[in-house]
Amino acid sequence: MAKKNVEKKENEAVQERVEELYDKQDFIDNAKELGYERYIVVGALFDCDKDRLSKKELDNLVNKFLRK
Protein backbone atom coordinates (compact mmCIF):
# COMPACT_ATOMS: atom_id res chain seq x y z
CA MET A 1 0.00 0.00 0.00
CA ALA A 2 2.74 2.45 0.96
CA LYS A 3 4.65 1.56 -2.20
CA LYS A 4 1.68 2.57 -4.37
CA ASN A 5 1.42 5.94 -2.61
CA VAL A 6 5.13 6.61 -3.15
CA GLU A 7 4.87 5.71 -6.85
CA LYS A 8 1.81 7.94 -7.24
CA LYS A 9 3.60 10.90 -5.63
CA GLU A 10 6.65 10.36 -7.86
CA ASN A 11 4.47 10.28 -10.98
CA GLU A 12 2.73 13.51 -9.94
CA ALA A 13 6.10 15.20 -9.32
CA VAL A 14 7.37 14.18 -12.76
CA GLN A 15 4.24 15.51 -14.45
CA GLU A 16 4.63 18.87 -12.70
CA ARG A 17 8.20 19.25 -13.99
CA VAL A 18 7.27 18.63 -17.63
CA GLU A 19 6.57 21.90 -19.39
CA GLU A 20 4.81 22.26 -22.70
CA LEU A 21 6.99 23.37 -25.61
CA TYR A 22 5.93 25.89 -28.24
CA ASP A 23 7.40 26.96 -31.58
CA LYS A 24 9.27 30.26 -31.73
CA GLN A 25 6.73 31.63 -34.18
CA ASP A 26 3.90 30.93 -31.72
CA PHE A 27 5.63 33.13 -29.15
CA ILE A 28 6.15 35.88 -31.71
CA ASP A 29 2.54 35.73 -32.91
CA ASN A 30 1.19 35.79 -29.35
CA ALA A 31 3.62 38.26 -27.79
CA LYS A 32 0.87 40.67 -26.66
CA GLU A 33 -1.03 37.88 -24.90
CA LEU A 34 2.19 36.91 -23.11
CA GLY A 35 2.69 40.47 -21.90
CA TYR A 36 5.54 41.48 -24.24
CA GLU A 37 5.88 43.71 -27.26
CA ARG A 38 6.48 41.75 -30.46
CA TYR A 39 9.89 43.33 -31.09
CA ILE A 40 11.09 42.30 -27.62
CA VAL A 41 10.23 38.65 -28.24
CA VAL A 42 11.89 38.77 -31.68
CA GLY A 43 15.03 40.28 -30.17
CA ALA A 44 15.13 37.76 -27.33
CA LEU A 45 14.81 34.84 -29.76
CA PHE A 46 17.35 36.20 -32.27
CA ASP A 47 20.34 34.04 -31.20
CA CYS A 48 18.31 31.14 -29.83
CA ASP A 49 19.24 27.86 -31.53
CA LYS A 50 16.22 25.93 -30.26
CA ASP A 51 13.10 25.70 -32.43
CA ARG A 52 10.78 24.91 -29.52
CA LEU A 53 10.84 26.50 -26.05
CA SER A 54 8.84 26.48 -22.86
CA LYS A 55 7.24 29.64 -21.48
CA LYS A 56 9.79 29.64 -18.68
CA GLU A 57 12.68 29.54 -21.16
CA LEU A 58 11.16 32.44 -23.10
CA ASP A 59 10.81 34.48 -19.90
CA ASN A 60 14.48 33.86 -19.11
CA LEU A 61 15.54 34.88 -22.63
CA VAL A 62 13.43 38.05 -22.50
CA ASN A 63 14.83 39.04 -19.10
CA LYS A 64 18.36 38.43 -20.34
CA PHE A 65 17.65 40.46 -23.51
CA LEU A 66 16.20 43.38 -21.56
CA ARG A 67 19.21 43.52 -19.22
CA LYS A 68 21.63 44.14 -22.12
PQR file of N, CA, C, O and H, with PARSE charges and radii, in Angstrom:
ATOM      1  N   MET A   1       0.827  -1.193   0.000 -0.4000 1.5000
ATOM      2  CA  MET A   1       0.000   0.000   0.000 -0.0000 2.0000
ATOM      3  C   MET A   1       0.872   1.259   0.000  0.5500 1.7000
ATOM      4  O   MET A   1       0.640   2.184  -0.778 -0.5500 1.4000
ATOM      5  N   ALA A   2       1.868   1.282   0.872 -0.4000 1.5000
ATOM      6  CA  ALA A   2       2.743   2.449   0.957 -0.0000 2.0000
ATOM      7  C   ALA A   2       3.536   2.624  -0.332  0.5500 1.7000
ATOM      8  O   ALA A   2       3.826   3.746  -0.748 -0.5500 1.4000
ATOM      9  H   ALA A   2       2.057   0.530   1.503  0.4000 1.0000
ATOM     10  N   LYS A   3       3.883   1.497  -0.960 -0.4000 1.5000
ATOM     11  CA  LYS A   3       4.648   1.557  -2.201 -0.0000 2.0000
ATOM     12  C   LYS A   3       3.836   2.232  -3.309  0.5500 1.7000
ATOM     13  O   LYS A   3       4.384   2.995  -4.104 -0.5500 1.4000
ATOM     14  H   LYS A   3       3.647   0.586  -0.622  0.4000 1.0000
ATOM     15  N   LYS A   4       2.546   1.954  -3.362 -0.4000 1.5000
ATOM     16  CA  LYS A   4       1.683   2.569  -4.368 -0.0000 2.0000
ATOM     17  C   LYS A   4       1.585   4.074  -4.159  0.5500 1.7000
ATOM     18  O   LYS A   4       1.585   4.835  -5.126 -0.5500 1.4000
ATOM     19  H   LYS A   4       2.100   1.334  -2.717  0.4000 1.0000
ATOM     20  N   ASN A   5       1.502   4.505  -2.912 -0.4000 1.5000
ATOM     21  CA  ASN A   5       1.425   5.938  -2.608 -0.0000 2.0000
ATOM     22  C   ASN A   5       2.703   6.658  -3.027  0.5500 1.7000
ATOM     23  O   ASN A   5       2.656   7.769  -3.555 -0.5500 1.4000
ATOM     24  H   ASN A   5       1.502   3.887  -2.127  0.4000 1.0000
ATOM     25  N   VAL A   6       3.852   6.011  -2.784 -0.4000 1.5000
ATOM     26  CA  VAL A   6       5.133   6.608  -3.151 -0.0000 2.0000
ATOM     27  C   VAL A   6       5.226   6.731  -4.669  0.5500 1.7000
ATOM     28  O   VAL A   6       5.651   7.765  -5.183 -0.5500 1.4000
ATOM     29  H   VAL A   6       3.890   5.108  -2.355  0.4000 1.0000
ATOM     30  N   GLU A   7       4.828   5.676  -5.389 -0.4000 1.5000
ATOM     31  CA  GLU A   7       4.867   5.714  -6.848 -0.0000 2.0000
ATOM     32  C   GLU A   7       3.937   6.798  -7.392  0.5500 1.7000
ATOM     33  O   GLU A   7       4.287   7.500  -8.341 -0.5500 1.4000
ATOM     34  H   GLU A   7       4.482   4.836  -4.970  0.4000 1.0000
ATOM     35  N   LYS A   8       2.770   6.931  -6.798 -0.4000 1.5000
ATOM     36  CA  LYS A   8       1.811   7.936  -7.242 -0.0000 2.0000
ATOM     37  C   LYS A   8       2.379   9.341  -7.047  0.5500 1.7000
ATOM     38  O   LYS A   8       2.246  10.193  -7.926 -0.5500 1.4000
ATOM     39  H   LYS A   8       2.487   6.360  -6.027  0.4000 1.0000
ATOM     40  N   LYS A   9       3.008   9.585  -5.900 -0.4000 1.5000
ATOM     41  CA  LYS A   9       3.599  10.897  -5.630 -0.0000 2.0000
ATOM     42  C   LYS A   9       4.738  11.189  -6.599  0.5500 1.7000
ATOM     43  O   LYS A   9       4.889  12.321  -7.057 -0.5500 1.4000
ATOM     44  H   LYS A   9       3.115   8.894  -5.186  0.4000 1.0000
ATOM     45  N   GLU A  10       5.548  10.165  -6.916 -0.4000 1.5000
ATOM     46  CA  GLU A  10       6.650  10.355  -7.859 -0.0000 2.0000
ATOM     47  C   GLU A  10       6.119  10.694  -9.247  0.5500 1.7000
ATOM     48  O   GLU A  10       6.662  11.568  -9.923 -0.5500 1.4000
ATOM     49  H   GLU A  10       5.425   9.245  -6.544  0.4000 1.0000
ATOM     50  N   ASN A  11       5.064  10.010  -9.674 -0.4000 1.5000
ATOM     51  CA  ASN A  11       4.469  10.285 -10.984 -0.0000 2.0000
ATOM     52  C   ASN A  11       3.908  11.700 -11.046  0.5500 1.7000
ATOM     53  O   ASN A  11       4.053  12.375 -12.065 -0.5500 1.4000
ATOM     54  H   ASN A  11       4.623   9.300  -9.124  0.4000 1.0000
ATOM     55  N   GLU A  12       3.275  12.155  -9.982 -0.4000 1.5000
ATOM     56  CA  GLU A  12       2.731  13.511  -9.944 -0.0000 2.0000
ATOM     57  C   GLU A  12       3.850  14.542 -10.008  0.5500 1.7000
ATOM     58  O   GLU A  12       3.711  15.570 -10.670 -0.5500 1.4000
ATOM     59  H   GLU A  12       3.157  11.607  -9.154  0.4000 1.0000
ATOM     60  N   ALA A  13       4.963  14.271  -9.319 -0.4000 1.5000
ATOM     61  CA  ALA A  13       6.095  15.196  -9.323 -0.0000 2.0000
ATOM     62  C   ALA A  13       6.708  15.298 -10.715  0.5500 1.7000
ATOM     63  O   ALA A  13       7.084  16.386 -11.151 -0.5500 1.4000
ATOM     64  H   ALA A  13       5.075  13.435  -8.781  0.4000 1.0000
ATOM     65  N   VAL A  14       6.808  14.179 -11.407 -0.4000 1.5000
ATOM     66  CA  VAL A  14       7.367  14.181 -12.758 -0.0000 2.0000
ATOM     67  C   VAL A  14       6.461  14.961 -13.696  0.5500 1.7000
ATOM     68  O   VAL A  14       6.956  15.723 -14.527 -0.5500 1.4000
ATOM     69  H   VAL A  14       6.502  13.295 -11.053  0.4000 1.0000
ATOM     70  N   GLN A  15       5.171  14.797 -13.589 -0.4000 1.5000
ATOM     71  CA  GLN A  15       4.239  15.507 -14.448 -0.0000 2.0000
ATOM     72  C   GLN A  15       4.300  17.012 -14.218  0.5500 1.7000
ATOM     73  O   GLN A  15       4.126  17.780 -15.164 -0.5500 1.4000
ATOM     74  H   GLN A  15       4.769  14.179 -12.913  0.4000 1.0000
ATOM     75  N   GLU A  16       4.542  17.447 -12.995 -0.4000 1.5000
ATOM     76  CA  GLU A  16       4.626  18.875 -12.695 -0.0000 2.0000
ATOM     77  C   GLU A  16       5.863  19.496 -13.334  0.5500 1.7000
ATOM     78  O   GLU A  16       5.836  20.663 -13.724 -0.5500 1.4000
ATOM     79  H   GLU A  16       4.684  16.822 -12.227  0.4000 1.0000
ATOM     80  N   ARG A  17       6.947  18.730 -13.447 -0.4000 1.5000
ATOM     81  CA  ARG A  17       8.198  19.253 -13.991 -0.0000 2.0000
ATOM     82  C   ARG A  17       8.183  19.365 -15.510  0.5500 1.7000
ATOM     83  O   ARG A  17       8.944  20.151 -16.074 -0.5500 1.4000
ATOM     84  H   ARG A  17       6.969  17.781 -13.131  0.4000 1.0000
ATOM     85  N   VAL A  18       7.342  18.605 -16.172 -0.4000 1.5000
ATOM     86  CA  VAL A  18       7.274  18.629 -17.629 -0.0000 2.0000
ATOM     87  C   VAL A  18       6.522  19.883 -18.066  0.5500 1.7000
ATOM     88  O   VAL A  18       5.381  20.117 -17.665 -0.5500 1.4000
ATOM     89  H   VAL A  18       6.724  17.967 -15.713  0.4000 1.0000
ATOM     90  N   GLU A  19       7.186  20.679 -18.892 -0.4000 1.5000
ATOM     91  CA  GLU A  19       6.569  21.904 -19.388 -0.0000 2.0000
ATOM     92  C   GLU A  19       6.278  21.747 -20.870  0.5500 1.7000
ATOM     93  O   GLU A  19       7.033  21.105 -21.600 -0.5500 1.4000
ATOM     94  H   GLU A  19       8.112  20.489 -19.218  0.4000 1.0000
ATOM     95  N   GLU A  20       5.195  22.331 -21.297 -0.4000 1.5000
ATOM     96  CA  GLU A  20       4.811  22.259 -22.697 -0.0000 2.0000
ATOM     97  C   GLU A  20       5.738  23.133 -23.534  0.5500 1.7000
ATOM     98  O   GLU A  20       6.112  24.230 -23.118 -0.5500 1.4000
ATOM     99  H   GLU A  20       4.582  22.852 -20.704  0.4000 1.0000
ATOM    100  N   LEU A  21       6.106  22.643 -24.713 -0.4000 1.5000
ATOM    101  CA  LEU A  21       6.992  23.375 -25.609 -0.0000 2.0000
ATOM    102  C   LEU A  21       6.193  23.977 -26.758  0.5500 1.7000
ATOM    103  O   LEU A  21       5.234  23.383 -27.253 -0.5500 1.4000
ATOM    104  H   LEU A  21       5.802  21.752 -25.051  0.4000 1.0000
ATOM    105  N   TYR A  22       6.611  25.167 -27.167 -0.4000 1.5000
ATOM    106  CA  TYR A  22       5.931  25.887 -28.243 -0.0000 2.0000
ATOM    107  C   TYR A  22       6.961  26.315 -29.281  0.5500 1.7000
ATOM    108  O   TYR A  22       8.135  26.500 -28.960 -0.5500 1.4000
ATOM    109  H   TYR A  22       7.389  25.650 -26.765  0.4000 1.0000
ATOM    110  N   ASP A  23       6.521  26.471 -30.515 -0.4000 1.5000
ATOM    111  CA  ASP A  23       7.395  26.963 -31.584 -0.0000 2.0000
ATOM    112  C   ASP A  23       7.718  28.434 -31.348  0.5500 1.7000
ATOM    113  O   ASP A  23       6.943  29.165 -30.732 -0.5500 1.4000
ATOM    114  H   ASP A  23       5.568  26.321 -30.776  0.4000 1.0000
ATOM    115  N   LYS A  24       8.871  28.848 -31.848 -0.4000 1.5000
ATOM    116  CA  LYS A  24       9.265  30.260 -31.728 -0.0000 2.0000
ATOM    117  C   LYS A  24       8.210  31.180 -32.332  0.5500 1.7000
ATOM    118  O   LYS A  24       7.871  32.216 -31.760 -0.5500 1.4000
ATOM    119  H   LYS A  24       9.500  28.254 -32.349  0.4000 1.0000
ATOM    120  N   GLN A  25       7.701  30.789 -33.488 -0.4000 1.5000
ATOM    121  CA  GLN A  25       6.730  31.632 -34.185 -0.0000 2.0000
ATOM    122  C   GLN A  25       5.460  31.816 -33.361  0.5500 1.7000
ATOM    123  O   GLN A  25       4.832  32.872 -33.424 -0.5500 1.4000
ATOM    124  H   GLN A  25       7.976  29.947 -33.953  0.4000 1.0000
ATOM    125  N   ASP A  26       5.078  30.801 -32.591 -0.4000 1.5000
ATOM    126  CA  ASP A  26       3.901  30.929 -31.722 -0.0000 2.0000
ATOM    127  C   ASP A  26       4.117  32.020 -30.678  0.5500 1.7000
ATOM    128  O   ASP A  26       3.205  32.791 -30.378 -0.5500 1.4000
ATOM    129  H   ASP A  26       5.589  29.943 -32.540  0.4000 1.0000
ATOM    130  N   PHE A  27       5.327  32.079 -30.128 -0.4000 1.5000
ATOM    131  CA  PHE A  27       5.629  33.126 -29.148 -0.0000 2.0000
ATOM    132  C   PHE A  27       5.599  34.504 -29.802  0.5500 1.7000
ATOM    133  O   PHE A  27       5.099  35.464 -29.215 -0.5500 1.4000
ATOM    134  H   PHE A  27       6.067  31.452 -30.372  0.4000 1.0000
ATOM    135  N   ILE A  28       6.129  34.597 -31.007 -0.4000 1.5000
ATOM    136  CA  ILE A  28       6.145  35.882 -31.707 -0.0000 2.0000
ATOM    137  C   ILE A  28       4.722  36.332 -32.027  0.5500 1.7000
ATOM    138  O   ILE A  28       4.365  37.492 -31.820 -0.5500 1.4000
ATOM    139  H   ILE A  28       6.535  33.817 -31.483  0.4000 1.0000
ATOM    140  N   ASP A  29       3.919  35.401 -32.531 -0.4000 1.5000
ATOM    141  CA  ASP A  29       2.538  35.729 -32.907 -0.0000 2.0000
ATOM    142  C   ASP A  29       1.681  36.114 -31.702  0.5500 1.7000
ATOM    143  O   ASP A  29       0.744  36.901 -31.830 -0.5500 1.4000
ATOM    144  H   ASP A  29       4.210  34.459 -32.699  0.4000 1.0000
ATOM    145  N   ASN A  30       2.001  35.563 -30.544 -0.4000 1.5000
ATOM    146  CA  ASN A  30       1.185  35.789 -29.347 -0.0000 2.0000
ATOM    147  C   ASN A  30       1.905  36.626 -28.297  0.5500 1.7000
ATOM    148  O   ASN A  30       1.619  36.506 -27.106 -0.5500 1.4000
ATOM    149  H   ASN A  30       2.762  34.923 -30.441  0.4000 1.0000
ATOM    150  N   ALA A  31       2.824  37.462 -28.724 -0.4000 1.5000
ATOM    151  CA  ALA A  31       3.619  38.264 -27.793 -0.0000 2.0000
ATOM    152  C   ALA A  31       2.744  39.136 -26.893  0.5500 1.7000
ATOM    153  O   ALA A  31       2.984  39.211 -25.688 -0.5500 1.4000
ATOM    154  H   ALA A  31       3.056  37.560 -29.692  0.4000 1.0000
ATOM    155  N   LYS A  32       1.747  39.787 -27.455 -0.4000 1.5000
ATOM    156  CA  LYS A  32       0.869  40.670 -26.661 -0.0000 2.0000
ATOM    157  C   LYS A  32       0.164  39.892 -25.555  0.5500 1.7000
ATOM    158  O   LYS A  32       0.063  40.363 -24.423 -0.5500 1.4000
ATOM    159  H   LYS A  32       1.552  39.726 -28.434  0.4000 1.0000
ATOM    160  N   GLU A  33      -0.324  38.695 -25.891 -0.4000 1.5000
ATOM    161  CA  GLU A  33      -1.027  37.880 -24.903 -0.0000 2.0000
ATOM    162  C   GLU A  33      -0.094  37.409 -23.789  0.5500 1.7000
ATOM    163  O   GLU A  33      -0.534  37.135 -22.672 -0.5500 1.4000
ATOM    164  H   GLU A  33      -0.243  38.313 -26.811  0.4000 1.0000
ATOM    165  N   LEU A  34       1.199  37.319 -24.106 -0.4000 1.5000
ATOM    166  CA  LEU A  34       2.188  36.908 -23.112 -0.0000 2.0000
ATOM    167  C   LEU A  34       2.694  38.085 -22.287  0.5500 1.7000
ATOM    168  O   LEU A  34       3.430  37.898 -21.318 -0.5500 1.4000
ATOM    169  H   LEU A  34       1.556  37.542 -25.014  0.4000 1.0000
ATOM    170  N   GLY A  35       2.303  39.289 -22.668 -0.4000 1.5000
ATOM    171  CA  GLY A  35       2.687  40.468 -21.903 -0.0000 2.0000
ATOM    172  C   GLY A  35       3.923  41.175 -22.419  0.5500 1.7000
ATOM    173  O   GLY A  35       4.503  41.997 -21.710 -0.5500 1.4000
ATOM    174  H   GLY A  35       1.705  39.441 -23.455  0.4000 1.0000
ATOM    175  N   TYR A  36       4.345  40.870 -23.656 -0.4000 1.5000
ATOM    176  CA  TYR A  36       5.536  41.482 -24.238 -0.0000 2.0000
ATOM    177  C   TYR A  36       5.175  42.158 -25.554  0.5500 1.7000
ATOM    178  O   TYR A  36       4.191  41.805 -26.203 -0.5500 1.4000
ATOM    179  H   TYR A  36       3.874  40.203 -24.233  0.4000 1.0000
ATOM    180  N   GLU A  37       5.987  43.131 -25.930 -0.4000 1.5000
ATOM    181  CA  GLU A  37       5.876  43.707 -27.265 -0.0000 2.0000
ATOM    182  C   GLU A  37       6.506  42.717 -28.243  0.5500 1.7000
ATOM    183  O   GLU A  37       7.436  41.990 -27.893 -0.5500 1.4000
ATOM    184  H   GLU A  37       6.786  43.418 -25.402  0.4000 1.0000
ATOM    185  N   ARG A  38       5.996  42.697 -29.454 -0.4000 1.5000
ATOM    186  CA  ARG A  38       6.477  41.748 -30.464 -0.0000 2.0000
ATOM    187  C   ARG A  38       7.987  41.889 -30.704  0.5500 1.7000
ATOM    188  O   ARG A  38       8.693  40.886 -30.803 -0.5500 1.4000
ATOM    189  H   ARG A  38       5.241  43.287 -29.738  0.4000 1.0000
ATOM    190  N   TYR A  39       8.480  43.126 -30.796 -0.4000 1.5000
ATOM    191  CA  TYR A  39       9.894  43.328 -31.094 -0.0000 2.0000
ATOM    192  C   TYR A  39      10.799  42.827 -29.969  0.5500 1.7000
ATOM    193  O   TYR A  39      11.943  42.451 -30.223 -0.5500 1.4000
ATOM    194  H   TYR A  39       7.906  43.941 -30.716  0.4000 1.0000
ATOM    195  N   ILE A  40      10.306  42.815 -28.743 -0.4000 1.5000
ATOM    196  CA  ILE A  40      11.095  42.301 -27.622 -0.0000 2.0000
ATOM    197  C   ILE A  40      11.252  40.790 -27.744  0.5500 1.7000
ATOM    198  O   ILE A  40      12.343  40.259 -27.535 -0.5500 1.4000
ATOM    199  H   ILE A  40       9.376  43.120 -28.538  0.4000 1.0000
ATOM    200  N   VAL A  41      10.173  40.101 -28.079 -0.4000 1.5000
ATOM    201  CA  VAL A  41      10.234  38.645 -28.243 -0.0000 2.0000
ATOM    202  C   VAL A  41      11.147  38.294 -29.417  0.5500 1.7000
ATOM    203  O   VAL A  41      11.950  37.367 -29.318 -0.5500 1.4000
ATOM    204  H   VAL A  41       9.287  40.533 -28.249  0.4000 1.0000
ATOM    205  N   VAL A  42      11.031  39.022 -30.518 -0.4000 1.5000
ATOM    206  CA  VAL A  42      11.887  38.771 -31.682 -0.0000 2.0000
ATOM    207  C   VAL A  42      13.351  38.965 -31.300  0.5500 1.7000
ATOM    208  O   VAL A  42      14.193  38.141 -31.656 -0.5500 1.4000
ATOM    209  H   VAL A  42      10.378  39.776 -30.598  0.4000 1.0000
ATOM    210  N   GLY A  43      13.662  40.026 -30.591 -0.4000 1.5000
ATOM    211  CA  GLY A  43      15.034  40.278 -30.165 -0.0000 2.0000
ATOM    212  C   GLY A  43      15.557  39.221 -29.216  0.5500 1.7000
ATOM    213  O   GLY A  43      16.714  38.814 -29.315 -0.5500 1.4000
ATOM    214  H   GLY A  43      12.978  40.696 -30.302  0.4000 1.0000
ATOM    215  N   ALA A  44      14.719  38.775 -28.302 -0.4000 1.5000
ATOM    216  CA  ALA A  44      15.131  37.762 -27.334 -0.0000 2.0000
ATOM    217  C   ALA A  44      15.398  36.420 -28.013  0.5500 1.7000
ATOM    218  O   ALA A  44      16.267  35.666 -27.576 -0.5500 1.4000
ATOM    219  H   ALA A  44      13.779  39.106 -28.222  0.4000 1.0000
ATOM    220  N   LEU A  45      14.662  36.124 -29.071 -0.4000 1.5000
ATOM    221  CA  LEU A  45      14.806  34.840 -29.761 -0.0000 2.0000
ATOM    222  C   LEU A  45      15.843  34.877 -30.884  0.5500 1.7000
ATOM    223  O   LEU A  45      16.085  33.857 -31.530 -0.5500 1.4000
ATOM    224  H   LEU A  45      13.956  36.737 -29.426  0.4000 1.0000
ATOM    225  N   PHE A  46      16.448  36.022 -31.121 -0.4000 1.5000
ATOM    226  CA  PHE A  46      17.350  36.196 -32.267 -0.0000 2.0000
ATOM    227  C   PHE A  46      18.473  35.165 -32.308  0.5500 1.7000
ATOM    228  O   PHE A  46      18.674  34.534 -33.345 -0.5500 1.4000
ATOM    229  H   PHE A  46      16.251  36.850 -30.596  0.4000 1.0000
ATOM    230  N   ASP A  47      19.199  34.976 -31.230 -0.4000 1.5000
ATOM    231  CA  ASP A  47      20.336  34.045 -31.203 -0.0000 2.0000
ATOM    232  C   ASP A  47      19.984  32.681 -30.620  0.5500 1.7000
ATOM    233  O   ASP A  47      20.880  31.880 -30.353 -0.5500 1.4000
ATOM    234  H   ASP A  47      19.035  35.489 -30.387  0.4000 1.0000
ATOM    235  N   CYS A  48      18.734  32.409 -30.424 -0.4000 1.5000
ATOM    236  CA  CYS A  48      18.309  31.143 -29.833 -0.0000 2.0000
ATOM    237  C   CYS A  48      18.365  30.037 -30.886  0.5500 1.7000
ATOM    238  O   CYS A  48      17.761  30.159 -31.952 -0.5500 1.4000
ATOM    239  H   CYS A  48      18.006  33.060 -30.641  0.4000 1.0000
ATOM    240  N   ASP A  49      19.088  28.962 -30.590 -0.4000 1.5000
ATOM    241  CA  ASP A  49      19.238  27.856 -31.531 -0.0000 2.0000
ATOM    242  C   ASP A  49      18.078  26.870 -31.486  0.5500 1.7000
ATOM    243  O   ASP A  49      17.867  26.118 -32.438 -0.5500 1.4000
ATOM    244  H   ASP A  49      19.579  28.863 -29.724  0.4000 1.0000
ATOM    245  N   LYS A  50      17.336  26.866 -30.406 -0.4000 1.5000
ATOM    246  CA  LYS A  50      16.217  25.929 -30.265 -0.0000 2.0000
ATOM    247  C   LYS A  50      15.038  26.371 -31.129  0.5500 1.7000
ATOM    248  O   LYS A  50      14.798  27.565 -31.307 -0.5500 1.4000
ATOM    249  H   LYS A  50      17.508  27.476 -29.633  0.4000 1.0000
ATOM    250  N   ASP A  51      14.310  25.397 -31.662 -0.4000 1.5000
ATOM    251  CA  ASP A  51      13.103  25.700 -32.430 -0.0000 2.0000
ATOM    252  C   ASP A  51      11.869  25.725 -31.547  0.5500 1.7000
ATOM    253  O   ASP A  51      10.884  26.390 -31.865 -0.5500 1.4000
ATOM    254  H   ASP A  51      14.505  24.427 -31.517  0.4000 1.0000
ATOM    255  N   ARG A  52      11.924  24.994 -30.430 -0.4000 1.5000
ATOM    256  CA  ARG A  52      10.784  24.911 -29.517 -0.0000 2.0000
ATOM    257  C   ARG A  52      11.261  25.237 -28.102  0.5500 1.7000
ATOM    258  O   ARG A  52      12.309  24.760 -27.667 -0.5500 1.4000
ATOM    259  H   ARG A  52      12.725  24.453 -30.172  0.4000 1.0000
ATOM    260  N   LEU A  53      10.488  26.048 -27.395 -0.4000 1.5000
ATOM    261  CA  LEU A  53      10.842  26.500 -26.052 -0.0000 2.0000
ATOM    262  C   LEU A  53       9.639  26.405 -25.132  0.5500 1.7000
ATOM    263  O   LEU A  53       8.494  26.360 -25.581 -0.5500 1.4000
ATOM    264  H   LEU A  53       9.636  26.436 -27.749  0.4000 1.0000
ATOM    265  N   SER A  54       9.920  26.375 -23.840 -0.4000 1.5000
ATOM    266  CA  SER A  54       8.841  26.478 -22.856 -0.0000 2.0000
ATOM    267  C   SER A  54       8.634  27.955 -22.528  0.5500 1.7000
ATOM    268  O   SER A  54       9.470  28.796 -22.859 -0.5500 1.4000
ATOM    269  H   SER A  54      10.851  26.412 -23.475  0.4000 1.0000
ATOM    270  N   LYS A  55       7.536  28.256 -21.887 -0.4000 1.5000
ATOM    271  CA  LYS A  55       7.240  29.643 -21.485 -0.0000 2.0000
ATOM    272  C   LYS A  55       8.310  30.148 -20.521  0.5500 1.7000
ATOM    273  O   LYS A  55       8.707  31.312 -20.576 -0.5500 1.4000
ATOM    274  H   LYS A  55       6.857  27.573 -21.618  0.4000 1.0000
ATOM    275  N   LYS A  56       8.766  29.277 -19.651 -0.4000 1.5000
ATOM    276  CA  LYS A  56       9.794  29.644 -18.675 -0.0000 2.0000
ATOM    277  C   LYS A  56      11.106  30.012 -19.384  0.5500 1.7000
ATOM    278  O   LYS A  56      11.770  30.978 -19.007 -0.5500 1.4000
ATOM    279  H   LYS A  56       8.444  28.331 -19.607  0.4000 1.0000
ATOM    280  N   GLU A  57      11.467  29.242 -20.403 -0.4000 1.5000
ATOM    281  CA  GLU A  57      12.677  29.545 -21.162 -0.0000 2.0000
ATOM    282  C   GLU A  57      12.550  30.886 -21.879  0.5500 1.7000
ATOM    283  O   GLU A  57      13.502  31.665 -21.920 -0.5500 1.4000
ATOM    284  H   GLU A  57      10.928  28.458 -20.709  0.4000 1.0000
ATOM    285  N   LEU A  58      11.382  31.150 -22.437 -0.4000 1.5000
ATOM    286  CA  LEU A  58      11.158  32.441 -23.097 -0.0000 2.0000
ATOM    287  C   LEU A  58      11.297  33.582 -22.095  0.5500 1.7000
ATOM    288  O   LEU A  58      11.940  34.589 -22.391 -0.5500 1.4000
ATOM    289  H   LEU A  58      10.608  30.517 -22.403  0.4000 1.0000
ATOM    290  N   ASP A  59      10.704  33.435 -20.921 -0.4000 1.5000
ATOM    291  CA  ASP A  59      10.810  34.479 -19.897 -0.0000 2.0000
ATOM    292  C   ASP A  59      12.268  34.752 -19.545  0.5500 1.7000
ATOM    293  O   ASP A  59      12.669  35.906 -19.392 -0.5500 1.4000
ATOM    294  H   ASP A  59      10.182  32.617 -20.680  0.4000 1.0000
ATOM    295  N   ASN A  60      13.060  33.692 -19.417 -0.4000 1.5000
ATOM    296  CA  ASN A  60      14.481  33.859 -19.110 -0.0000 2.0000
ATOM    297  C   ASN A  60      15.212  34.584 -20.238  0.5500 1.7000
ATOM    298  O   ASN A  60      16.037  35.461 -19.982 -0.5500 1.4000
ATOM    299  H   ASN A  60      12.735  32.754 -19.542  0.4000 1.0000
ATOM    300  N   LEU A  61      14.910  34.219 -21.483 -0.4000 1.5000
ATOM    301  CA  LEU A  61      15.541  34.885 -22.627 -0.0000 2.0000
ATOM    302  C   LEU A  61      15.154  36.357 -22.706  0.5500 1.7000
ATOM    303  O   LEU A  61      15.999  37.207 -22.987 -0.5500 1.4000
ATOM    304  H   LEU A  61      14.240  33.507 -21.691  0.4000 1.0000
ATOM    305  N   VAL A  62      13.891  36.661 -22.462 -0.4000 1.5000
ATOM    306  CA  VAL A  62      13.426  38.053 -22.504 -0.0000 2.0000
ATOM    307  C   VAL A  62      14.104  38.862 -21.407  0.5500 1.7000
ATOM    308  O   VAL A  62      14.564  39.976 -21.658 -0.5500 1.4000
ATOM    309  H   VAL A  62      13.204  35.971 -22.233  0.4000 1.0000
ATOM    310  N   ASN A  63      14.172  38.322 -20.198 -0.4000 1.5000
ATOM    311  CA  ASN A  63      14.829  39.039 -19.102 -0.0000 2.0000
ATOM    312  C   ASN A  63      16.300  39.284 -19.410  0.5500 1.7000
ATOM    313  O   ASN A  63      16.823  40.367 -19.143 -0.5500 1.4000
ATOM    314  H   ASN A  63      13.799  37.417 -19.994  0.4000 1.0000
ATOM    315  N   LYS A  64      16.962  38.286 -19.967 -0.4000 1.5000
ATOM    316  CA  LYS A  64      18.364  38.429 -20.341 -0.0000 2.0000
ATOM    317  C   LYS A  64      18.518  39.496 -21.433  0.5500 1.7000
ATOM    318  O   LYS A  64      19.439  40.312 -21.383 -0.5500 1.4000
ATOM    319  H   LYS A  64      16.537  37.407 -20.184  0.4000 1.0000
ATOM    320  N   PHE A  65      17.624  39.484 -22.406 -0.4000 1.5000
ATOM    321  CA  PHE A  65      17.650  40.455 -23.507 -0.0000 2.0000
ATOM    322  C   PHE A  65      17.438  41.876 -22.991  0.5500 1.7000
ATOM    323  O   PHE A  65      18.115  42.804 -23.432 -0.5500 1.4000
ATOM    324  H   PHE A  65      16.876  38.821 -22.447  0.4000 1.0000
ATOM    325  N   LEU A  66      16.514  42.045 -22.073 -0.4000 1.5000
ATOM    326  CA  LEU A  66      16.204  43.385 -21.564 -0.0000 2.0000
ATOM    327  C   LEU A  66      17.306  43.934 -20.659  0.5500 1.7000
ATOM    328  O   LEU A  66      17.409  45.148 -20.488 -0.5500 1.4000
ATOM    329  H   LEU A  66      15.964  41.291 -21.715  0.4000 1.0000
ATOM    330  N   ARG A  67      18.121  43.069 -20.085 -0.4000 1.5000
ATOM    331  CA  ARG A  67      19.213  43.519 -19.220 -0.0000 2.0000
ATOM    332  C   ARG A  67      20.413  44.013 -20.007  0.5500 1.7000
ATOM    333  O   ARG A  67      21.291  44.664 -19.440 -0.5500 1.4000
ATOM    334  H   ARG A  67      18.037  42.083 -20.224  0.4000 1.0000
ATOM    335  N   LYS A  68      20.473  43.719 -21.305 -0.4000 1.5000
ATOM    336  CA  LYS A  68      21.629  44.139 -22.125 -0.0000 2.0000
ATOM    337  C   LYS A  68      21.689  45.635 -22.247  0.5500 1.7000
ATOM    338  O   LYS A  68      22.590  46.165 -22.897 -0.5500 1.4000
ATOM    339  H   LYS A  68      19.761  43.191 -21.766  0.4000 1.0000
TER
END
